[in-house]
């Protein structure tokens, strides 16, 4: 299996994206788009000019990066964020809009988050958040999840789907309004929608493989306890959802605080992947203006990656499966397979029981 060839450099503690680019953004907006100044003042909208990007690597010299990238930080559970996306898109008239979604969460058979009705408050539990197995052909989505991330990633995704739905069940808000707004605005102005996030199956597979067996057992136990108990606070006190409206990044961040090895695959690698999608994906080659619609929690990491990337990594370094300790023992492989399949069976049974009680 492929391994990560270089360590992702997260933003140093001293880096603040507001300090780095807000002054230049403010001066540009004051002249060209004064109607967006409130977003700039609030730190939700920043501009990163091409001259601030890290160097183009030698192996990609033919590529022409965008002249300017507008990065808009949103909340995935906010109607205001959807309105902000429309305002920015109509004001700057981008060639491309890069959204924090992957194919698995969006375009599978032209269904998913951006094409779901924002008025549908009775959506099934597994179709209401970023971990949903969306699409008209459910078994096709299952097959894609297994092919990209493996059986363990699929089971983890199903667990997190129910867990996330429980977290947001009391907010009375639909997930992804800002992505639907981006699609509609893009259609109106003739911009191209780019799916900028790493496939969720790969993210979960890399996250799962970053844990040792003891951490995996604790993590699965935590998710089961969160799904089945009335409170989302762990009895051991190792995890607690502090803000139900914080969105997926907040969930990832709190999981990473409890399990530090998750920080790299869940946050730092995805920040880099989003930054590359904004400035180095084929869709944005030789274009003038790009708008990125990402969660607020990714702002610092993505802006840092745009500016500090030294070109020593490629997309494939972030999408290959992480390697685990190899063993020539078929007995060990058999035992691991039996344990894995047993866990997956228990997960699927528990989810079925949970959904039966939910509906």
N, C-alpha and C positions, 0 to 999 in steps of 0.2 A: 504493500500500500504506500501511497505517497505520504510524505511527511512535510511539516512546515520547515522550510529551509532557513528561515531567519526569524528572529524574535520581533514581534510587533512592538514598536516603541510607542507607549502611551504618552499622552501629554505630561510633561513634568509638572510637579505641584505648583510651580510658579507661573504656568501658562494660563492665561485667561483670554478667551477669544474676543471678549469685549474690548479689552485693552489692545489687542493685536490689530483689530480691523474696524472697530466701531467709529473711530474718528473719521477715517476715510469714507466709510459708508455714509456717515452723517453729512459730510460735505457734498458728496455726489447726489444724495437724495434731496438735499435742500435746493439744488439747482434743477435736477431732472424730474424728480417725483416727490414733491413736497407733501402730497396726499398720503404718503407712506411713512412720514416722519414719526408717527406715534408707534409704529412697529419697531422702528430703529431705536427710538428712545427706550422702549421696553426690552430691548435686547433680543427680540424675536426674529429680526431680519438683519442680515449682514451681507456685505458684498466683498468677494475675494477676487481681485483682479488677476489677470494672467501673469503679470510680472511678479506676483507674490507666490506663485506656485513653486514647488520644488522642481528640480531639473528633470527634463524628459530623458529617460534612459536611452543609452546608445542603441539598444535593440528595437527602439520604437521611434527613431528619428523621423520616420515618414509621417508620424501622427501630428496633427495640428490641434492643439488644445483650445478650448473655448476662450474667448476674450474676457468674459466675465461670468462669474457664478454667483447667483443670489441664493443664499441659504436661509430658508424659513423654518424656524422651529415651531412645532405645533403640539397640541395635546390630542391624542387619538380619541378622546371622549369629550370633545368640545365643539359646539356649534359655532362658536366665535372663530375657532381655527379654520373652519370651512370657509367662513366669510373672508378671513384674512387671505387665504389661498386665492380666492377669486379676485380680490383686490390687487394682489401682487401680480398675478398672471396678466390681468388686463392692463396694468400699468407698464410693466417692463416688456411685454410681448416677446416671450422667449421662443427660441427655436425648439427647445426640448424642456420637458419637466420630468425630473427624476424623482420617483416616489419610493418611500421606504417599504417596498413590497417585493416579493419574489413571485415567480410564476405559480408556485404551489399555492400561494395565498391570493392569487388574482385571476390569471387568465386561463386557468385550466378549463378547456372547452368554453371559453368566453363567459365564465361565471366567476363568482367570488366577490371579494369585498367591494371593489369599485363598481360592480354591476348589480349589487344587492340594493334593494329598496331601503332608503333611509327611514321610511315610515313603518317598516316591518318590525314591530316590537315583539312579535311572537315567534321569532326565528328559533329553530332548534338549538339546543344547548351547544352542540359541537360546531355550529355555523355562525357563532356570534362573536368570535374574537380571532386574534392573529394566528392561533394554532389550528384553526378550522381546516377540515379536509373538504375544501370547497370544490364545486364543479358538478355538472349534470351527471357525470358518471362516477359514483362514489368509489367503485372498485378500481377504476383507473387511477384515482387519487391515491388509493391504498398502494397500488402497484408502484407508482412513482415514488412514494415515501420509502418503500422498502428498497427500491433500486438505488436511490440516492443516499439514504442514511442507514439502511438495514432495519432489522426487526426491532432492535432495542430502541432506535430513534423513533420508530412508529409508536411503540408502546409509550415512550416518554411523551411524545406529542399528544397522544390521546389523553394521558393523565393531565398534562398541562392545559389542554383545552377545557376540560371540566373544571380544573382548579381556577383558571382565569375567569371562566364564566361565573363561578361562585363569587370571586372577588368583586366583579363589576355588576353583579345582579341587582344591587340596590341603588345603582346610579341613575337608572332610567335613561340611559344614553346609549346610542348605537356606536359601535366601533367603526372608525375609518371614514367619518364624514368628510374629512379634509381630502382624502384620496378620491372620493366621488366628486368633490368639488374640482379637484385638479383635472380629472378626466373631462368633465363637462366644459370647463374653461378652455382646455386644450383643444377640444373639438370646435369651440367657437372661434378661436384665433388661429387655428391651423397648426398648432404645436404638436410635437411627437411625445407620447408618453413612454418613459423608459422605466422599466422595473429595476431598481437599483440595489436591492438588498440581496444578500447571499441566500440561496435556497435554505429554507428553514430546516429541511431534513439534514443537510450537511452541518448546520450550526448545532443541532441537537446531538448528532452523532459525535461531533468533536467535543461537545460539552460532556457527554456521557463518558467518553473515553478519557477525559481529563481527570475523572474521579477514580479513587481506588475503591476496592470492593466494599470496604467499611463505609465509605462516603456514599456509595451507590445505595447500599441498604438503608442508611439513614435518610437519604434523599427520597427514595420511593416511599418509605414509611411516613415521612413528613407530608408528601403529597396526598397519600391515602388519608392521613389524619385530617388534613385540611379539607378534603372533599367530604368526608363523612361526619365531621364534627360541626356543631353549630357555630363555633368560634374559629377564626383563622390563626389564633395564637397557639404556638406549639406549647405543649405541656412542659416540655423541657426548657422552654424559653429561648430556643435557638433560632426562632424565626417568627416574625410577626408582620402582617401587612399594616403599615402605618397610614397609607393613603390609598384608598380604593380607586381614586380618580387619577392616579399617577401614571397609568398605562403600562405597557409591556416593559419599557426601560426601567421603571421603578421596580417591577417584579424581578427583572434580571439583576438589577443593582443589589437588591436585598438578598437574593439567592447567592450572589457573588460575595457578599459580606459574610454569609454563613459558610460558604464553600469557596474560598479564595481562588482555587484552581479554575473556577468557572468564569472568572473575570476576563481572561484572555479570549476564549471562544465566543462568549456571549456579548461582550462589549467591544474590546479593543480591535479584534479582527473585523468585526462588522463595521466599526467606524472607518477603518481603512478601506474596506470593500465599498462602502457608500461613497467615500471620497474619490476612489478610482472610478466609480460609475459616473460621478459628476464631471470628471475631467479627462478620463482616459478610456471610457467604453467606446465601442465602434459607433454607437448612435450619436455621440457628441463630437465626432471628428470634424474639424474645420467649421464648426458652427460659431455663431457670434455670442449668443446669450443662453444660459442655462439657469433654470430655477430648480432648486432642490427642496422637496417637502419631506422633512424628517422630524422625528420626535425631538422635543426640546432637550432631552437628556443626552442626545448625540451631538449637540452643537459644538461643544468644546473639543471633543475627539475628532470630529469630521473636519472642522476648520484647521486644527493642528495638522491633521494628515494631509490636507490640501497644500499646506505651506511647508511642511517638514519632510515629506516623502522624498527620499533620495534615489528612488528608482531601483532599489536592490531587491524588490519582490515583484512577482507577477501574480495575475489573477489565480493561476493554477496553484500557487502556494497557499492560497486561502480556501480552496475548495477541495483539495485532496483529503481523503480520509486520514485521520491520525493513525499512526502505527501503534500497536500494542506489542507487548513482549511476545515474540514468536516462540512456538514450542513444537517440537517434532513428535511429541507424545500424542498419539491418537486418543489415549485414555483421557488426558486432560481436555482435549478438544471435545470429546463426547460428553464429559461431565459439564463443561461450560455450556455446551449446546442444550443439555437437558435442563440446567438451571435457568438459562435464558428463556427457553420455550415455556417452562413452568411459570416463570414470572409474567411472561406475555399473556399466557392463558388466564392467570389470576387477574391481571390488569383488565383484560377485555371483559371478563365476567363481572368484575366490580363496576366497571363503567356501564355495562348493560343494566345492572341492578340500580345504579345511580340514576340512569336515564329513565328507567321504569318508574321510579318514585318521583322524578322531576315532572313527568308528564301524566 
